[in-house]
Amino acid sequence: MAQITGILLAAGASRRFGGDKLSYRLPNGSAVAEQACRNLAQAVDRLVAVVRPGANGVTAMLEAAGARVIVCEDADNGMGASLACAVAASADAEAWLVALADMPWIAP
């Protein structure tokens, strides 16, 4: 069976949201990114989350939820740059499953 690495993309700037949407609390008390991370973790063998530089709070939250966190220095170049950072950091994976940290309702 293939070893599947989950990639959680969490390096966006939340410009349209107007604030830190990944830390926004859901009705169940979990933060948006925390819930997305936990859901993805249930579906993969290991998990890599990509954050932007300076996202210390999100980094701590995702590490506590079980992710290996990678800081993408090129996050301002877009989602493709974040995806490339994650793939490079998990190049030994046999397959990847990509999810977005601002989509907490995607079930495992």
BALO-229820 format. One record per atom (N, C-alpha, C): residue number from 1; atom name; y, x, z. Coordinates in Angstrom, 2 decimals. Layout:
pos,site,yy,xx,zz
NUM,CA,Y,X,Z;
...
//
This chain:
pos,site,yy,xx,zz
1,N,-1.18,0.84,0.00;
1,CA,0.00,0.00,0.00;
1,C,1.25,0.89,0.00;
2,N,2.25,0.52,-0.75;
2,CA,3.48,1.30,-0.86;
2,C,4.28,1.28,0.43;
3,N,4.87,2.42,0.75;
3,CA,5.81,2.49,1.86;
3,C,7.16,1.98,1.35;
4,N,7.64,0.90,1.92;
4,CA,8.89,0.29,1.47;
4,C,10.00,0.63,2.44;
5,N,11.08,1.18,1.91;
5,CA,12.26,1.49,2.70;
5,C,13.31,0.42,2.43;
6,N,13.80,-0.19,3.48;
6,CA,14.90,-1.14,3.37;
6,C,16.21,-0.40,3.36;
7,N,17.10,-0.80,2.48;
7,CA,18.45,-0.25,2.43;
7,C,19.41,-1.38,2.78;
8,N,20.14,-1.20,3.86;
8,CA,21.14,-2.17,4.28;
8,C,22.51,-1.60,3.94;
9,N,23.19,-2.23,3.00;
9,CA,24.51,-1.77,2.58;
9,C,25.57,-2.36,3.51;
10,N,26.19,-1.46,4.29;
10,CA,27.17,-1.89,5.31;
10,C,28.43,-1.02,5.25;
11,N,28.79,-0.56,4.06;
11,CA,29.92,0.37,3.93;
11,C,31.14,-0.26,3.28;
12,N,31.16,-1.57,3.15;
12,CA,32.32,-2.23,2.56;
12,C,33.52,-2.18,3.49;
13,N,34.68,-2.46,2.93;
13,CA,35.93,-2.39,3.70;
13,C,36.35,-3.74,4.28;
14,N,35.66,-4.81,3.95;
14,CA,35.98,-6.17,4.45;
14,C,37.41,-6.58,4.13;
15,N,37.93,-6.15,2.99;
15,CA,39.31,-6.47,2.64;
15,C,39.54,-7.96,2.46;
16,N,38.65,-8.65,1.77;
16,CA,38.83,-10.09,1.54;
16,C,38.67,-10.90,2.81;
17,N,37.84,-10.42,3.73;
17,CA,37.60,-11.13,4.98;
17,C,38.80,-11.01,5.91;
18,N,39.53,-9.92,5.80;
18,CA,40.72,-9.73,6.63;
18,C,40.44,-9.08,7.97;
19,N,39.26,-8.54,8.15;
19,CA,38.91,-7.89,9.42;
19,C,37.49,-7.39,9.34;
20,N,36.96,-7.02,10.48;
20,CA,35.62,-6.45,10.55;
20,C,34.57,-7.56,10.54;
21,N,34.18,-7.99,9.34;
21,CA,33.23,-9.11,9.25;
21,C,31.84,-8.75,9.75;
22,N,31.47,-7.47,9.70;
22,CA,30.13,-7.09,10.13;
22,C,29.94,-7.23,11.63;
23,N,31.02,-7.20,12.39;
23,CA,30.95,-7.37,13.84;
23,C,31.23,-8.81,14.27;
24,N,31.56,-9.66,13.33;
24,CA,31.83,-11.07,13.63;
24,C,30.60,-11.70,14.28;
25,N,30.80,-12.44,15.35;
25,CA,29.69,-13.04,16.10;
25,C,29.26,-14.38,15.49;
26,N,27.98,-14.50,15.29;
26,CA,27.37,-15.72,14.78;
26,C,27.13,-16.68,15.94;
27,N,26.82,-17.94,15.67;
27,CA,26.56,-18.90,16.75;
27,C,25.45,-18.46,17.71;
28,N,24.50,-17.65,17.23;
28,CA,23.42,-17.20,18.13;
28,C,23.81,-16.00,18.98;
29,N,25.06,-15.50,18.82;
29,CA,25.55,-14.39,19.61;
29,C,25.40,-13.04,18.96;
30,N,24.59,-12.94,17.92;
30,CA,24.41,-11.67,17.21;
30,C,25.59,-11.43,16.27;
31,N,25.87,-10.18,16.01;
31,CA,26.87,-9.84,15.01;
31,C,26.25,-10.01,13.62;
32,N,27.07,-10.24,12.62;
32,CA,26.60,-10.46,11.25;
32,C,25.68,-9.32,10.80;
33,N,26.13,-8.07,10.91;
33,CA,25.32,-6.93,10.46;
33,C,24.07,-6.74,11.30;
34,N,24.17,-7.01,12.57;
34,CA,23.02,-6.88,13.47;
34,C,21.91,-7.84,13.04;
35,N,22.27,-9.08,12.75;
35,CA,21.27,-10.08,12.33;
35,C,20.66,-9.71,10.99;
36,N,21.51,-9.27,10.05;
36,CA,20.99,-8.86,8.73;
36,C,20.04,-7.68,8.88;
37,N,20.37,-6.75,9.75;
37,CA,19.53,-5.57,9.98;
37,C,18.18,-5.97,10.59;
38,N,18.21,-6.82,11.57;
38,CA,16.95,-7.25,12.21;
38,C,16.05,-8.00,11.22;
39,N,16.65,-8.83,10.40;
39,CA,15.86,-9.57,9.41;
39,C,15.21,-8.61,8.40;
40,N,15.99,-7.65,7.90;
40,CA,15.46,-6.70,6.93;
40,C,14.38,-5.84,7.57;
41,N,14.58,-5.43,8.80;
41,CA,13.61,-4.56,9.49;
41,C,12.23,-5.21,9.58;
42,N,12.19,-6.52,9.65;
42,CA,10.91,-7.23,9.72;
42,C,10.13,-7.21,8.40;
43,N,10.82,-6.87,7.32;
43,CA,10.20,-6.96,6.00;
43,C,9.87,-5.60,5.38;
44,N,10.22,-4.50,6.05;
44,CA,10.03,-3.18,5.47;
44,C,9.38,-2.23,6.47;
45,N,8.95,-1.08,5.96;
45,CA,8.31,-0.08,6.81;
45,C,9.31,0.77,7.57;
46,N,10.44,1.04,6.95;
46,CA,11.53,1.76,7.62;
46,C,12.85,1.29,7.03;
47,N,13.92,1.60,7.73;
47,CA,15.22,1.03,7.37;
47,C,16.32,2.08,7.41;
48,N,17.10,2.13,6.34;
48,CA,18.28,2.99,6.25;
48,C,19.49,2.07,6.06;
49,N,20.50,2.26,6.90;
49,CA,21.74,1.51,6.74;
49,C,22.84,2.48,6.33;
50,N,23.69,2.06,5.42;
50,CA,24.78,2.89,4.94;
50,C,26.10,2.32,5.45;
51,N,26.89,3.18,6.10;
51,CA,28.20,2.78,6.62;
51,C,29.28,3.69,6.04;
52,N,30.52,3.27,6.22;
52,CA,31.64,4.09,5.77;
52,C,32.06,5.02,6.91;
53,N,32.76,6.10,6.59;
53,CA,33.25,7.00,7.63;
53,C,34.12,6.24,8.65;
54,N,33.95,6.57,9.90;
54,CA,34.75,5.96,10.96;
54,C,34.25,4.63,11.48;
55,N,33.14,4.14,10.95;
55,CA,32.59,2.85,11.37;
55,C,31.69,3.04,12.59;
56,N,32.25,3.58,13.64;
56,CA,31.47,3.93,14.83;
56,C,30.82,2.73,15.51;
57,N,31.54,1.64,15.61;
57,CA,30.99,0.44,16.25;
57,C,29.83,-0.13,15.46;
58,N,29.97,-0.21,14.16;
58,CA,28.90,-0.72,13.31;
58,C,27.72,0.24,13.34;
59,N,28.00,1.53,13.33;
59,CA,26.93,2.53,13.40;
59,C,26.10,2.33,14.66;
60,N,26.75,2.22,15.80;
60,CA,26.04,2.03,17.07;
60,C,25.22,0.74,17.06;
61,N,25.80,-0.32,16.53;
61,CA,25.12,-1.61,16.47;
61,C,23.86,-1.53,15.62;
62,N,23.96,-0.89,14.45;
62,CA,22.82,-0.81,13.55;
62,C,21.75,0.13,14.08;
63,N,22.15,1.21,14.72;
63,CA,21.16,2.10,15.33;
63,C,20.41,1.37,16.44;
64,N,21.12,0.58,17.24;
64,CA,20.47,-0.18,18.30;
64,C,19.51,-1.22,17.74;
65,N,19.78,-1.69,16.52;
65,CA,18.91,-2.67,15.88;
65,C,17.75,-2.01,15.14;
66,N,17.67,-0.68,15.18;
66,CA,16.52,0.02,14.63;
66,C,16.72,0.74,13.32;
67,N,17.95,0.80,12.82;
67,CA,18.20,1.45,11.53;
67,C,18.52,2.93,11.70;
68,N,18.14,3.70,10.72;
68,CA,18.64,5.07,10.58;
68,C,19.94,4.93,9.79;
69,N,21.05,5.38,10.36;
69,CA,22.35,5.16,9.74;
69,C,22.81,6.41,9.00;
70,N,23.26,6.19,7.77;
70,CA,23.79,7.22,6.90;
70,C,25.26,6.91,6.66;
71,N,26.12,7.91,6.82;
71,CA,27.54,7.75,6.51;
71,C,27.76,8.17,5.07;
72,N,28.31,7.27,4.29;
72,CA,28.61,7.55,2.88;
72,C,30.08,7.94,2.75;
73,N,30.31,9.22,2.54;
73,CA,31.68,9.72,2.41;
73,C,32.39,9.13,1.19;
74,N,31.62,8.69,0.20;
74,CA,32.19,8.13,-1.04;
74,C,32.19,6.61,-1.05;
75,N,32.16,5.98,0.10;
75,CA,32.05,4.52,0.17;
75,C,33.17,3.80,-0.59;
76,N,34.35,4.39,-0.64;
76,CA,35.45,3.74,-1.36;
76,C,35.22,3.68,-2.86;
77,N,34.21,4.40,-3.35;
77,CA,33.88,4.36,-4.78;
77,C,33.01,3.17,-5.14;
78,N,32.64,2.36,-4.16;
78,CA,31.92,1.13,-4.43;
78,C,30.48,1.12,-3.97;
79,N,29.86,-0.01,-4.20;
79,CA,28.49,-0.24,-3.74;
79,C,27.50,0.73,-4.37;
80,N,27.72,1.11,-5.60;
80,CA,26.82,2.05,-6.26;
80,C,26.78,3.39,-5.54;
81,N,27.92,3.84,-5.04;
81,CA,27.97,5.09,-4.29;
81,C,27.17,4.98,-3.00;
82,N,27.29,3.84,-2.33;
82,CA,26.53,3.62,-1.09;
82,C,25.04,3.56,-1.37;
83,N,24.68,2.90,-2.43;
83,CA,23.26,2.82,-2.81;
83,C,22.71,4.20,-3.13;
84,N,23.48,5.02,-3.85;
84,CA,23.05,6.38,-4.18;
84,C,22.86,7.22,-2.92;
85,N,23.75,7.07,-1.93;
85,CA,23.60,7.79,-0.66;
85,C,22.30,7.40,0.03;
86,N,22.00,6.11,0.05;
86,CA,20.78,5.64,0.72;
86,C,19.53,6.12,0.02;
87,N,19.51,6.07,-1.29;
87,CA,18.34,6.52,-2.03;
87,C,18.15,8.02,-1.85;
88,N,19.22,8.78,-1.88;
88,CA,19.12,10.23,-1.67;
88,C,18.59,10.55,-0.27;
89,N,18.98,9.74,0.71;
89,CA,18.54,9.97,2.09;
89,C,17.11,9.51,2.34;
90,N,16.55,8.76,1.41;
90,CA,15.18,8.26,1.57;
90,C,14.38,8.49,0.29;
91,N,14.59,9.63,-0.32;
91,CA,13.99,9.93,-1.63;
91,C,12.48,9.94,-1.62;
92,N,11.87,10.06,-0.45;
92,CA,10.41,10.05,-0.37;
92,C,9.82,8.64,-0.36;
93,N,10.66,7.63,-0.41;
93,CA,10.17,6.25,-0.41;
93,C,9.41,5.96,-1.70;
94,N,8.46,5.07,-1.60;
94,CA,7.73,4.62,-2.78;
94,C,8.41,3.42,-3.43;
95,N,9.19,2.71,-2.62;
95,CA,9.92,1.54,-3.11;
95,C,11.07,1.26,-2.15;
96,N,12.09,0.57,-2.65;
96,CA,13.23,0.21,-1.83;
96,C,13.47,-1.29,-1.94;
97,N,13.94,-1.86,-0.86;
97,CA,14.39,-3.25,-0.83;
97,C,15.83,-3.21,-0.35;
98,N,16.74,-3.69,-1.18;
98,CA,18.17,-3.60,-0.90;
98,C,18.68,-4.94,-0.36;
99,N,19.46,-4.87,0.71;
99,CA,20.07,-6.06,1.30;
99,C,21.50,-5.74,1.69;
100,N,22.29,-6.77,1.80;
100,CA,23.70,-6.62,2.18;
100,C,23.89,-6.99,3.65;
101,N,24.67,-6.18,4.35;
101,CA,24.86,-6.40,5.79;
101,C,25.69,-7.64,6.10;
102,N,26.36,-8.20,5.10;
102,CA,27.14,-9.41,5.36;
102,C,26.40,-10.68,4.94;
103,N,25.08,-10.58,4.87;
103,CA,24.26,-11.74,4.53;
103,C,23.17,-11.96,5.61;
104,N,23.57,-12.42,6.79;
104,CA,22.65,-12.53,7.92;
104,C,21.63,-13.65,7.81;
105,N,21.78,-14.53,6.86;
105,CA,20.87,-15.68,6.79;
105,C,19.71,-15.46,5.82;
106,N,19.59,-14.26,5.24;
106,CA,18.44,-13.95,4.39;
106,C,17.25,-13.73,5.31;
107,N,16.28,-14.58,5.19;
107,CA,15.10,-14.53,6.09;
107,C,14.20,-13.36,5.72;
108,N,13.48,-12.82,6.71;
108,CA,12.55,-11.72,6.42;
108,C,11.55,-12.07,5.34;
//
